[in-house]
Structures are given as structure tokens and as C-alpha cells.
Amino acid sequence: MLKSFKYRLKLTRKQSTQAQAILNECRWLYNHLLEQRKTTWEERQESLNYYSQANTLPELKVERPSLLLVHSQVLQNVAVRIDLAFKAFFRRFKNGEESGYPRFRGYDRYDSFTFPQAGFGWKLEGNVLKLSKLGKVRVVLHRPLEGTPKTCMIKKTATGKWFVCFSCEVKAAPLPASLEAVGIDVGLLSFATLSTSETIPAPKFFRRDEKDLGRKQRKLSKAEKGTPTRKWARKTVARVHERIRNRRSNFAHQKSRKIINRFGVICIEDLEVNRMVHNHCLAKAISDAAWSQFAQLVSYKAADAGRRLVRVSPAYTSQDCSGCGHRQKMSLSNRIYTCPCCGLKIDRDHNAALNILRLGLQTLANA
């Protein structure tokens, strides 16, 4: 299985300038290849593929010598990104989904470049990363690299920090067997309720920093465009967003790890969060909770640890009685489930978690 390892890079001022120049060239190439596909279709109704565009790279280097600043495989990866963008566009269009035609990238809207093959253009020796066109860069190795490295991606954040992300092929590391099973119901009042009646409080990271973010955004809106003051204000806003994102990610990693270490079977809701955020009353709270991120972390950690993960349809899990199966409609404000048939009186989220566990075990039994 593939596993990613992300580390902070310590670039010198000269290396940072060179890395930004590489990003700019990759962004130019991305826009050029996108325009090439668009123009070719409009004029001749012909579709270009990856190979036809990758074969034009040697000619482009002659026309635009600044492309020589970029490693050849990095340029090829830009063509791969364009090809994947169009494949995703056609797939969504074919399935009747909102298609979203690939867009041109403006300045500071292209933030990463990738060396797609280990040993070509990059090499890691201890805590020093040797990069083609950049030289030796110090890496903050806060944990050892595992497995066989496959790709290396250099990424710049909105706050100007540089990171490297290695994609490595690692062997699964199963944990000791556990006979415990759990159903997890995610929510807004509490982040998650387990079928064991335990709850995980909602941290609400965005709500905590919302006032600070508002103040900085007001300063940004007042700053004149194109001035150093506006550039500084944009960076301060980005810092707040970065802080919120890091706290949320750390929280999701810690909670998912505890669940994986403890339970052998994990049953979670298969939520369609993209549709749920269309409710403007709950969109901010749902986005702040980041249920999809939590589910994604639980999924890949379960696969690595040899745990059984079951995704359950959330339909009627809050309306069915976990004791007798009676179904009744309930408003969101009603937090206690009272069954008129068997007399069960239980917390609404705990009842849903028990139903999720039952459905998950049934799915495993029928598999």
C-alpha cells in the first residue's frame, strides 16, 4: 500500500527564489497545454492526449529557454496533471454530474511540482534532500521514512512555507486482533458518539478563531490592491486558516488512531457531505466538523492495521429504535429518543450509533 510522509523544508532565500521560479514555469506550461487542448478542439474538433502534448516539450524548451530551469520529468508531470483533469471532466460529464471544465491557473494558484520517479531528479540522504536545479535542502525529519519511496512532491503553502511529501510503498502493519466492534455517529453538538455511549466533544476550531479571522479579513478588504500592505494582509489571513487546518487535522489523526487501536470492527456512516453543505444554516458547522477527513483517516488506518471498516447508509439511523426497530420522525431539536412501543429512552446520537453498529454487523454477516 502507498503511504505519504510530509516534512518541512528549510530553503535558503536563493533556493526559495529558484523554487518559486520552477512553480512559475510549471504554471505557465499548465496554462499553455490547457490552451492548446481548448484551441485544438475549437478549431479542428480534435482531442489531444498526454503523449501528443508530452512530445511537444522539447520544442517548447527551444522556444522558451526558461523551461530548462525545470527537471524534464517535472514538466512531464504537468502534462499528466492536465490529462487527469480532462479525464475527470469527461467522467463527470458522462455521469451527468456537475462537470467543471479545467481552469487556467493564475499567479500563486499553482503551488506544487512533482518528481514522479525515485532516483531521477531527487535523492534523500539523511536529513538532506538533493533536488535537481535546487541543490541540497535540509529536511526536518520528525519521523523516519518507511518503505520504498516512489514520488517526491514539493509544495508551497499560502504562508510561504515549503514542504516535501514522499509517497512510499509500505507493507501493512497489522495490530493485535481485537474482538470489540463499534458504531460511530458523527454530529454537530458532539463530534462523534460511539455505540459504547462514549462521546467525542466537538472542538469547533473555526468557531474559536472566527473573530480573529474576521478582524484580519477586514484589514485585507481595506488594503489597496497591488500594495505591500495587501500582500501582508493576505498572508496574515492565510496564517489563521493554516492554524485552523493544522489543529483540525491533528485532532482527526489523534481520534482516528485511538479508535483503530481499540476496535477490531468499525462501522461508520457513509455520508454525502457535499450535498449536506447545501443547507446554508448548517454548512459552516458541517465544514468545521470535517467528517469526510475523519472518515478518510479512519479508512486508511484501518487498512494498514488490518481492521474491518464498514460504511453504513445513514438513512433512518436516527429514526429507528435500537431496541425494537420502531420508526418515528424526529426533529433535529429533539435530542432524546423515546420509543412509544418498547419504552426505550436514550440519547438520540447514541441510539443512531447502536443502529449503525447493528447494520454494519449485518453487512459483515451477509458478505
Residue pairs with C-beta under 8 A, 6 or more apart in sequence:
1 169
1 170
1 171
1 172
1 303
1 304
2 150
2 167
2 168
2 169
2 170
3 146
3 147
3 167
3 168
3 169
3 170
3 304
4 165
4 166
4 167
4 168
5 143
5 145
5 146
5 165
5 166
5 168
6 163
6 164
6 165
6 166
7 139
7 140
7 141
7 142
7 163
7 164
7 165
7 166
8 139
8 140
8 142
8 161
8 162
8 163
9 129
9 137
9 138
9 139
9 140
9 154
9 162
9 163
9 164
10 137
10 138
10 139
10 140
11 19
11 134
11 137
11 162
15 134
15 135
15 137
16 162
18 69
18 133
18 134
19 134
19 154
19 156
19 162
20 156
21 66
21 69
22 69
22 70
22 74
22 113
22 133
22 134
23 110
23 111
23 112
23 113
23 156
24 110
25 66
25 67
25 69
25 70
26 70
26 74
26 75
26 78
26 110
26 113
27 105
27 107
27 109
27 110
28 64
29 60
29 67
29 75
29 78
29 79
30 78
30 81
30 82
30 105
30 110
31 104
31 105
32 60
33 53
33 78
33 79
33 82
34 82
34 102
34 104
35 104
36 48
36 53
36 56
37 47
37 48
37 53
37 82
37 86
40 46
40 47
40 48
41 47
49 83
50 79
50 80
50 82
50 83
53 79
53 82
53 83
54 76
54 79
57 67
57 72
57 75
57 76
57 79
60 67
61 67
61 68
67 75
69 133
70 113
70 133
71 115
71 120
71 121
71 132
71 133
73 115
73 116
73 117
73 120
73 121
74 113
74 114
74 115
74 121
76 116
77 113
77 114
77 115
77 116
78 113
80 116
82 102
85 102
86 102
89 99
89 100
89 101
89 102
92 98
92 99
92 100
93 99
108 158
111 155
111 156
111 157
111 158
112 153
112 154
112 155
112 156
113 153
113 154
114 151
114 152
114 153
114 154
115 121
115 122
115 131
115 132
115 151
115 152
115 153
116 151
117 150
117 151
118 148
118 149
118 150
118 151
118 152
121 131
121 132
121 152
122 129
122 130
122 131
122 132
122 152
123 129
123 130
124 130
124 139
124 145
124 149
124 166
127 138
127 139
127 140
127 141
128 136
128 137
128 138
128 139
129 136
129 137
129 138
129 139
129 152
129 164
130 136
130 137
131 137
131 154
137 164
139 164
145 166
145 168
146 168
146 170
147 168
147 169
147 170
147 171
148 168
148 169
148 170
149 166
149 167
149 168
150 166
150 167
150 168
150 169
151 166
151 167
152 164
152 165
152 166
152 167
153 164
153 165
153 166
153 167
154 162
154 163
154 164
155 162
155 163
155 164
155 165
156 162
156 163
157 163
157 238
157 242
158 234
158 235
158 238
158 241
158 242
159 235
159 238
159 239
159 242
160 235
172 303
172 304
172 305
172 306
173 304
173 305
174 305
174 306
175 260
175 261
175 305
175 306
175 307
177 264
178 262
178 263
178 264
178 307
179 264
180 262
180 263
180 264
180 265
181 195
181 263
181 264
181 265
181 266
181 267
181 357
181 360
181 361
182 194
182 195
182 196
182 259
182 262
182 263
182 265
182 266
182 267
182 353
182 357
183 194
183 195
183 267
183 268
183 312
183 353
183 354
183 355
183 356
183 357
183 358
183 360
184 192
184 193
184 194
184 195
184 259
184 266
184 267
184 268
184 269
184 353
184 356
185 192
185 193
185 269
185 317
185 318
185 349
185 350
185 352
185 353
185 356
186 192
186 268
186 269
186 271
186 289
186 291
186 294
187 193
187 202
187 349
188 202
188 282
188 285
188 286
188 289
189 202
189 335
189 349
190 199
190 200
190 201
190 202
190 349
191 200
191 201
191 202
191 203
191 255
191 289
191 294
192 199
192 200
192 255
192 294
193 199
193 200
193 347
193 349
193 350
193 352
193 353
194 200
194 353
195 350
195 353
195 354
195 356
195 357
197 347
197 350
199 349
200 255
202 289
203 247
203 248
203 251
204 288
205 244
205 247
205 248
205 251
205 288
206 244
206 284
206 287
206 288
207 288
209 240
209 243
209 244
212 240
213 237
213 240
213 241
213 244
216 233
216 236
216 237
216 240
217 237
219 233
219 236
220 230
220 233
220 234
220 236
220 237
223 229
223 230
223 233
224 230
248 288
248 290
248 293
249 293
252 290
252 293
252 294
252 297
253 297
255 294
256 294
256 297
256 298
256 301
257 301
259 266
259 298
260 266
260 298
260 301
260 302
260 305
260 307
261 305
263 307
264 307
264 308
265 307
265 308
265 310
265 360
265 361
265 364
266 298
266 302
266 307
266 308
266 309
266 310
267 310
267 311
267 312
267 356
267 357
267 359
267 360
267 361
268 295
268 298
268 309
268 310
268 311
268 312
268 356
269 311
269 312
269 313
269 314
269 317
269 356
270 311
270 312
270 313
270 314
271 291
271 292
271 295
271 314
273 286
273 291
273 292
276 282
276 286
277 283
277 286
277 287
279 286
298 309
299 309
301 307
302 308
302 309
303 309
308 364
310 360
310 361
310 363
310 364
312 356
312 359
312 360
312 363
313 359
314 356
316 327
316 355
317 352
317 355
317 356
317 359
318 330
318 337
318 348
318 349
318 351
318 352
318 355
319 327
319 328
319 329
319 330
320 326
320 327
320 355
321 327
321 328
321 337
321 339
321 341
321 342
321 344
321 351
322 344
322 346
322 351
322 354
322 355
322 358
323 339
323 342
323 344
324 339
324 341
324 342
324 344
326 339
326 340
326 341
326 342
328 339
328 340
330 337
330 348
334 348
335 347
335 348
335 349
336 345
336 346
336 347
336 348
337 344
337 345
337 346
337 347
337 348
337 351
338 344
338 345
339 345
344 351
